Amino acid sequence: MGGVVDCLNMILYDKLSKMKIDNINNLTHQIIGCAMEVHNQMGNGFQEVVYQRALSIEFSLQGLSFVRELEMPLEYKGESVGSRRVDFFVEDLVMVEIKAIQNLEGVHKAQAINYCEAYNIADGLLINFGAERLQYHRVFNKNLKNKTS
């Protein structure tokens, strides 16, 4: 009987994991859609805070729950080394870091990945409103992705 129960538990766990992954995939697509709408309406050339405010409005219009400028502590070996504000934390699942610069560089992607890892968040988006066309990258906390994939 234990073998059957263990097998059913594994199937259920796999289905729940797939549902969570599908949910995050759908959510990241929805967030990117919101960013595209903001960029289509406003274009490039504004300061980051303007896009942050507009994206807040679009998230609300789309019925997404979010926290804007969520301050999160940073630690090194259990000791506080400061804090950092995440631009958005959407649906308690996805961190969104926005920029309004001419072009995203590797350092910006590395920074977003570091935030995911420092805050123990599995998924994040890096979105740049400053380029002529919207730029975005999905980033992952490799320490958590290996456990859920």
Summary of the structure (lengths in Angstrom):
residues: 149
radius of gyration: 17.5
end to end distance: 28.1
largest distance: 64.3
contacts: 425
relative contact order: 0.15
helix: 50%
strand: 28%
